Amino acid sequence: MRGNYFTVNMVICLIYWMSKWISTYFELLPNTRISPIAASLLRI
């Protein structure tokens, strides 16, 4: 049970940091145009 809790914790942290990075990435992008990389990220 302890190992399972640790795995869930890791996944939550990973999702949190990914969303934080993505939001920062989109803030740095110009609002008028979206790069192909961002478009491919949205498709996933």
PyMOL Python script that loads the backbone (N, CA, C, O; Angstrom):
from pymol import cmd

cmd.read_pdbstr("""\
ATOM      1  N   MET A   1       0.837  -1.204   0.000  1.00  0.00           N
ATOM      2  CA  MET A   1       0.000   0.000   0.000  1.00  0.00           C
ATOM      3  C   MET A   1       0.872   1.254   0.000  1.00  0.00           C
ATOM      4  O   MET A   1       0.534   2.255  -0.632  1.00  0.00           O
ATOM      5  N   ARG A   2       1.985   1.191   0.706  1.00  0.00           N
ATOM      6  CA  ARG A   2       2.888   2.330   0.790  1.00  0.00           C
ATOM      7  C   ARG A   2       3.501   2.641  -0.569  1.00  0.00           C
ATOM      8  O   ARG A   2       3.602   3.804  -0.960  1.00  0.00           O
ATOM      9  N   GLY A   3       3.909   1.599  -1.285  1.00  0.00           N
ATOM     10  CA  GLY A   3       4.501   1.784  -2.604  1.00  0.00           C
ATOM     11  C   GLY A   3       3.506   2.365  -3.594  1.00  0.00           C
ATOM     12  O   GLY A   3       3.860   3.188  -4.438  1.00  0.00           O
ATOM     13  N   ASN A   4       2.257   1.928  -3.480  1.00  0.00           N
ATOM     14  CA  ASN A   4       1.201   2.418  -4.355  1.00  0.00           C
ATOM     15  C   ASN A   4       0.963   3.907  -4.125  1.00  0.00           C
ATOM     16  O   ASN A   4       0.793   4.666  -5.079  1.00  0.00           O
ATOM     17  N   TYR A   5       0.951   4.322  -2.868  1.00  0.00           N
ATOM     18  CA  TYR A   5       0.763   5.728  -2.510  1.00  0.00           C
ATOM     19  C   TYR A   5       1.898   6.573  -3.075  1.00  0.00           C
ATOM     20  O   TYR A   5       1.671   7.680  -3.563  1.00  0.00           O
ATOM     21  N   PHE A   6       3.114   6.052  -3.007  1.00  0.00           N
ATOM     22  CA  PHE A   6       4.283   6.760  -3.527  1.00  0.00           C
ATOM     23  C   PHE A   6       4.157   6.954  -5.036  1.00  0.00           C
ATOM     24  O   PHE A   6       4.467   8.027  -5.556  1.00  0.00           O
ATOM     25  N   THR A   7       3.702   5.916  -5.738  1.00  0.00           N
ATOM     26  CA  THR A   7       3.529   5.999  -7.188  1.00  0.00           C
ATOM     27  C   THR A   7       2.491   7.052  -7.553  1.00  0.00           C
ATOM     28  O   THR A   7       2.703   7.845  -8.471  1.00  0.00           O
ATOM     29  N   VAL A   8       1.375   7.062  -6.841  1.00  0.00           N
ATOM     30  CA  VAL A   8       0.314   8.048  -7.087  1.00  0.00           C
ATOM     31  C   VAL A   8       0.843   9.459  -6.843  1.00  0.00           C
ATOM     32  O   VAL A   8       0.551  10.380  -7.606  1.00  0.00           O
ATOM     33  N   ASN A   9       1.620   9.619  -5.781  1.00  0.00           N
ATOM     34  CA  ASN A   9       2.216  10.915  -5.449  1.00  0.00           C
ATOM     35  C   ASN A   9       3.132  11.400  -6.573  1.00  0.00           C
ATOM     36  O   ASN A   9       3.101  12.575  -6.940  1.00  0.00           O
ATOM     37  N   MET A  10       3.940  10.499  -7.112  1.00  0.00           N
ATOM     38  CA  MET A  10       4.860  10.834  -8.197  1.00  0.00           C
ATOM     39  C   MET A  10       4.097  11.276  -9.444  1.00  0.00           C
ATOM     40  O   MET A  10       4.474  12.246 -10.102  1.00  0.00           O
ATOM     41  N   VAL A  11       3.015  10.552  -9.761  1.00  0.00           N
ATOM     42  CA  VAL A  11       2.213  10.885 -10.939  1.00  0.00           C
ATOM     43  C   VAL A  11       1.576  12.261 -10.786  1.00  0.00           C
ATOM     44  O   VAL A  11       1.554  13.047 -11.733  1.00  0.00           O
ATOM     45  N   ILE A  12       1.057  12.553  -9.589  1.00  0.00           N
ATOM     46  CA  ILE A  12       0.435  13.856  -9.326  1.00  0.00           C
ATOM     47  C   ILE A  12       1.466  14.977  -9.475  1.00  0.00           C
ATOM     48  O   ILE A  12       1.178  16.015 -10.070  1.00  0.00           O
ATOM     49  N   CYS A  13       2.655  14.765  -8.939  1.00  0.00           N
ATOM     50  CA  CYS A  13       3.729  15.762  -9.056  1.00  0.00           C
ATOM     51  C   CYS A  13       4.116  15.975 -10.512  1.00  0.00           C
ATOM     52  O   CYS A  13       4.334  17.106 -10.946  1.00  0.00           O
ATOM     53  N   LEU A  14       4.200  14.880 -11.263  1.00  0.00           N
ATOM     54  CA  LEU A  14       4.579  14.954 -12.668  1.00  0.00           C
ATOM     55  C   LEU A  14       3.550  15.752 -13.460  1.00  0.00           C
ATOM     56  O   LEU A  14       3.910  16.610 -14.265  1.00  0.00           O
ATOM     57  N   ILE A  15       2.266  15.467 -13.229  1.00  0.00           N
ATOM     58  CA  ILE A  15       1.193  16.186 -13.915  1.00  0.00           C
ATOM     59  C   ILE A  15       1.221  17.666 -13.544  1.00  0.00           C
ATOM     60  O   ILE A  15       1.023  18.532 -14.397  1.00  0.00           O
ATOM     61  N   TYR A  16       1.470  17.951 -12.256  1.00  0.00           N
ATOM     62  CA  TYR A  16       1.521  19.333 -11.776  1.00  0.00           C
ATOM     63  C   TYR A  16       2.628  20.113 -12.472  1.00  0.00           C
ATOM     64  O   TYR A  16       2.400  21.223 -12.952  1.00  0.00           O
ATOM     65  N   TRP A  17       3.833  19.533 -12.529  1.00  0.00           N
ATOM     66  CA  TRP A  17       4.959  20.234 -13.143  1.00  0.00           C
ATOM     67  C   TRP A  17       4.790  20.371 -14.651  1.00  0.00           C
ATOM     68  O   TRP A  17       5.205  21.370 -15.239  1.00  0.00           O
ATOM     69  N   MET A  18       4.173  19.353 -15.284  1.00  0.00           N
ATOM     70  CA  MET A  18       3.932  19.423 -16.722  1.00  0.00           C
ATOM     71  C   MET A  18       2.964  20.562 -17.054  1.00  0.00           C
ATOM     72  O   MET A  18       3.188  21.317 -18.000  1.00  0.00           O
ATOM     73  N   SER A  19       1.887  20.679 -16.272  1.00  0.00           N
ATOM     74  CA  SER A  19       0.908  21.742 -16.517  1.00  0.00           C
ATOM     75  C   SER A  19       1.528  23.113 -16.264  1.00  0.00           C
ATOM     76  O   SER A  19       1.241  24.072 -16.980  1.00  0.00           O
ATOM     77  N   LYS A  20       2.384  23.202 -15.235  1.00  0.00           N
ATOM     78  CA  LYS A  20       3.084  24.443 -14.917  1.00  0.00           C
ATOM     79  C   LYS A  20       4.002  24.841 -16.074  1.00  0.00           C
ATOM     80  O   LYS A  20       4.047  26.009 -16.461  1.00  0.00           O
ATOM     81  N   TRP A  21       4.741  23.859 -16.629  1.00  0.00           N
ATOM     82  CA  TRP A  21       5.665  24.114 -17.726  1.00  0.00           C
ATOM     83  C   TRP A  21       4.914  24.520 -18.987  1.00  0.00           C
ATOM     84  O   TRP A  21       5.335  25.425 -19.707  1.00  0.00           O
ATOM     85  N   ILE A  22       3.793  23.841 -19.249  1.00  0.00           N
ATOM     86  CA  ILE A  22       3.010  24.143 -20.446  1.00  0.00           C
ATOM     87  C   ILE A  22       2.426  25.548 -20.371  1.00  0.00           C
ATOM     88  O   ILE A  22       2.435  26.277 -21.362  1.00  0.00           O
ATOM     89  N   SER A  23       1.917  25.934 -19.201  1.00  0.00           N
ATOM     90  CA  SER A  23       1.331  27.272 -19.053  1.00  0.00           C
ATOM     91  C   SER A  23       2.401  28.350 -19.214  1.00  0.00           C
ATOM     92  O   SER A  23       2.152  29.391 -19.822  1.00  0.00           O
ATOM     93  N   THR A  24       3.588  28.100 -18.669  1.00  0.00           N
ATOM     94  CA  THR A  24       4.702  29.037 -18.820  1.00  0.00           C
ATOM     95  C   THR A  24       5.119  29.138 -20.283  1.00  0.00           C
ATOM     96  O   THR A  24       5.414  30.224 -20.781  1.00  0.00           O
ATOM     97  N   TYR A  25       5.141  27.975 -20.975  1.00  0.00           N
ATOM     98  CA  TYR A  25       5.523  27.923 -22.379  1.00  0.00           C
ATOM     99  C   TYR A  25       4.556  28.737 -23.237  1.00  0.00           C
ATOM    100  O   TYR A  25       4.974  29.464 -24.138  1.00  0.00           O
ATOM    101  N   PHE A  26       3.252  28.606 -22.948  1.00  0.00           N
ATOM    102  CA  PHE A  26       2.257  29.340 -23.731  1.00  0.00           C
ATOM    103  C   PHE A  26       2.283  30.830 -23.425  1.00  0.00           C
ATOM    104  O   PHE A  26       1.952  31.640 -24.291  1.00  0.00           O
ATOM    105  N   GLU A  27       2.668  31.207 -22.214  1.00  0.00           N
ATOM    106  CA  GLU A  27       2.797  32.626 -21.871  1.00  0.00           C
ATOM    107  C   GLU A  27       3.947  33.260 -22.648  1.00  0.00           C
ATOM    108  O   GLU A  27       3.878  34.429 -23.027  1.00  0.00           O
ATOM    109  N   LEU A  28       5.001  32.485 -22.884  1.00  0.00           N
ATOM    110  CA  LEU A  28       6.155  32.998 -23.611  1.00  0.00           C
ATOM    111  C   LEU A  28       5.874  33.123 -25.104  1.00  0.00           C
ATOM    112  O   LEU A  28       6.485  33.940 -25.793  1.00  0.00           O
ATOM    113  N   LEU A  29       4.943  32.307 -25.600  1.00  0.00           N
ATOM    114  CA  LEU A  29       4.589  32.370 -27.014  1.00  0.00           C
ATOM    115  C   LEU A  29       3.800  33.640 -27.316  1.00  0.00           C
ATOM    116  O   LEU A  29       3.042  34.115 -26.472  1.00  0.00           O
ATOM    117  N   PRO A  30       3.976  34.191 -28.520  1.00  0.00           N
ATOM    118  CA  PRO A  30       3.116  35.299 -28.947  1.00  0.00           C
ATOM    119  C   PRO A  30       1.669  34.823 -29.038  1.00  0.00           C
ATOM    120  O   PRO A  30       1.404  33.687 -29.432  1.00  0.00           O
ATOM    121  N   ASN A  31       0.740  35.697 -28.672  1.00  0.00           N
ATOM    122  CA  ASN A  31      -0.670  35.312 -28.647  1.00  0.00           C
ATOM    123  C   ASN A  31      -1.261  35.117 -30.044  1.00  0.00           C
ATOM    124  O   ASN A  31      -2.228  34.374 -30.209  1.00  0.00           O
ATOM    125  N   THR A  32      -0.688  35.777 -31.044  1.00  0.00           N
ATOM    126  CA  THR A  32      -1.276  35.750 -32.379  1.00  0.00           C
ATOM    127  C   THR A  32      -0.975  34.459 -33.127  1.00  0.00           C
ATOM    128  O   THR A  32      -1.776  34.031 -33.958  1.00  0.00           O
ATOM    129  N   ARG A  33       0.164  33.830 -32.848  1.00  0.00           N
ATOM    130  CA  ARG A  33       0.515  32.623 -33.599  1.00  0.00           C
ATOM    131  C   ARG A  33       0.962  31.508 -32.660  1.00  0.00           C
ATOM    132  O   ARG A  33       1.564  31.759 -31.616  1.00  0.00           O
ATOM    133  N   ILE A  34       0.652  30.262 -33.053  1.00  0.00           N
ATOM    134  CA  ILE A  34       1.058  29.087 -32.283  1.00  0.00           C
ATOM    135  C   ILE A  34       2.021  28.275 -33.137  1.00  0.00           C
ATOM    136  O   ILE A  34       1.739  27.970 -34.296  1.00  0.00           O
ATOM    137  N   SER A  35       3.153  27.931 -32.554  1.00  0.00           N
ATOM    138  CA  SER A  35       4.166  27.181 -33.278  1.00  0.00           C
ATOM    139  C   SER A  35       3.709  25.741 -33.514  1.00  0.00           C
ATOM    140  O   SER A  35       2.845  25.247 -32.790  1.00  0.00           O
ATOM    141  N   PRO A  36       4.271  25.063 -34.510  1.00  0.00           N
ATOM    142  CA  PRO A  36       3.930  23.662 -34.783  1.00  0.00           C
ATOM    143  C   PRO A  36       4.165  22.755 -33.577  1.00  0.00           C
ATOM    144  O   PRO A  36       3.445  21.776 -33.380  1.00  0.00           O
ATOM    145  N   ILE A  37       5.180  23.085 -32.768  1.00  0.00           N
ATOM    146  CA  ILE A  37       5.473  22.290 -31.578  1.00  0.00           C
ATOM    147  C   ILE A  37       4.305  22.363 -30.596  1.00  0.00           C
ATOM    148  O   ILE A  37       3.894  21.347 -30.037  1.00  0.00           O
ATOM    149  N   ALA A  38       3.779  23.558 -30.391  1.00  0.00           N
ATOM    150  CA  ALA A  38       2.645  23.728 -29.485  1.00  0.00           C
ATOM    151  C   ALA A  38       1.405  23.024 -30.031  1.00  0.00           C
ATOM    152  O   ALA A  38       0.631  22.436 -29.275  1.00  0.00           O
ATOM    153  N   ALA A  39       1.227  23.088 -31.340  1.00  0.00           N
ATOM    154  CA  ALA A  39       0.084  22.427 -31.966  1.00  0.00           C
ATOM    155  C   ALA A  39       0.165  20.910 -31.787  1.00  0.00           C
ATOM    156  O   ALA A  39      -0.846  20.252 -31.542  1.00  0.00           O
ATOM    157  N   SER A  40       1.370  20.367 -31.911  1.00  0.00           N
ATOM    158  CA  SER A  40       1.546  18.927 -31.723  1.00  0.00           C
ATOM    159  C   SER A  40       1.350  18.540 -30.262  1.00  0.00           C
ATOM    160  O   SER A  40       0.860  17.450 -29.966  1.00  0.00           O
ATOM    161  N   LEU A  41       1.736  19.443 -29.337  1.00  0.00           N
ATOM    162  CA  LEU A  41       1.517  19.197 -27.909  1.00  0.00           C
ATOM    163  C   LEU A  41       0.031  19.150 -27.592  1.00  0.00           C
ATOM    164  O   LEU A  41      -0.418  18.329 -26.792  1.00  0.00           O
ATOM    165  N   LEU A  42      -0.732  20.041 -28.228  1.00  0.00           N
ATOM    166  CA  LEU A  42      -2.175  20.081 -27.986  1.00  0.00           C
ATOM    167  C   LEU A  42      -2.864  18.838 -28.527  1.00  0.00           C
ATOM    168  O   LEU A  42      -3.890  18.409 -27.998  1.00  0.00           O
ATOM    169  N   ARG A  43      -2.298  18.262 -29.584  1.00  0.00           N
ATOM    170  CA  ARG A  43      -2.909  17.091 -30.204  1.00  0.00           C
ATOM    171  C   ARG A  43      -2.758  15.843 -29.338  1.00  0.00           C
ATOM    172  O   ARG A  43      -3.585  14.934 -29.407  1.00  0.00           O
ATOM    173  N   ILE A  44      -1.707  15.798 -28.524  1.00  0.00           N
ATOM    174  CA  ILE A  44      -1.446  14.616 -27.685  1.00  0.00           C
ATOM    175  C   ILE A  44      -2.506  14.492 -26.595  1.00  0.00           C
ATOM    176  O   ILE A  44      -2.457  13.562 -25.790  1.00  0.00           O
TER     177      ILE A  44
END
""", "prot")
cmd.dss("prot")
cmd.show_as("cartoon", "prot")
cmd.util.cbc("prot")
cmd.orient("prot")
